[in-house]
């Protein structure tokens, strides 16, 4: 029909009429596939015509699983091999101080009282050269050198006559004095300590005493009394020996219930001689210095007439020697 026919007039004249419904669906639309009759057939062998998305995902997973089963990879999860031949490499440090030269024994005399063993020798400080790479840091070297300088033993100087220390905590403490003989300054310090303590105690006790007479005052009173006795003309020999002018009664050793009195008495004797003294110009005793010839001597002996006599036997001579009375009587005339 012509362009101006009735069909075209109706379609163009009314804009409110909806278009006709399509009979094809979007998800059923045909898609070009390689290998179809409508596609080219002269693809080169090296050209890839299929896209990976064309294969279903489950099929791709099955393919990967089959490849792993047929060709298992033993190095899965390991880092890739480093094929570099240049650059910084980690130096393998061997075990050090395995020789006795670097860890010497018998640096001390063994101490059975030691609570802690002495520390080990410090790590040997090697000197690196072109054939040996040194891995020790400079700070560690300085620390080791300072440690060796602080202790001669750590520097390799052994102490053959000294025992190993008992405990490192005792370093710098006052050493135990093993000597049994006190020194002069120790004796002086001890005497001064005793004297100071005695003075304090004396002051404390004397403050509580009444009518206390010190030793100095007592000696002065004794000398004053001695002068008075000399002026009176009394016998000084007995006073010099005993400190008293008259004899004190002996200590009663007898039975208080006995009727008889004690028979003990003193006997005086001189240990010196009665001779002429040129300095005094007269005769006197050399032991007591007394000018009286009948004065008592310096030797005093207590005599007890009623005491036992242990100097001679108390049985007859014959009986003491084992003889009988008949033997003694029969031999009297011989």
ZIWOTA-V118819 format. One record per pair of residues at least 24 apart in sequence whose C-alpha atoms are under 8 Angstrom apart, sorted by sequence separation. I is the first residue (numbers start at 1). GAP is how many residues later the second one is. If there is no record, write none. Layout:
# ZIWOTA-V118819
<<I/GAP> <I/GAP>>
This chain:
# ZIWOTA-V118819
<<97/26> <122/26> <270/26> <271/26> <96/27> <97/27> <269/27> <270/27> <271/27> <96/28> <268/28> <269/28> <270/28> <271/28> <268/29> <269/29> <270/29> <268/30> <269/30> <268/31> <269/31> <122/32> <268/32> <121/33> <267/33> <268/33> <120/34> <266/34> <267/34> <266/35> <267/35> <266/36> <267/36> <265/37> <266/37> <264/38> <265/38> <264/39> <265/39> <264/40> <263/41> <264/41> <91/42> <93/42> <263/42> <263/43> <91/44> <107/46> <118/46> <117/47> <118/47> <107/50> <108/50> <109/50> <114/50> <116/50> <117/50> <107/51> <108/51> <109/51> <114/51> <115/51> <116/51> <237/51> <104/52> <106/52> <107/52> <108/52> <109/52> <111/52> <114/52> <115/52> <116/52> <237/52> <107/53> <108/53> <109/53> <110/53> <111/53> <113/53> <114/53> <237/53> <106/54> <108/54> <109/54> <110/54> <111/54> <236/54> <108/55> <109/55> <111/55> <235/55> <108/56> <241/57> <237/58> <238/58> <237/59> <237/60> <238/60> <237/61>>
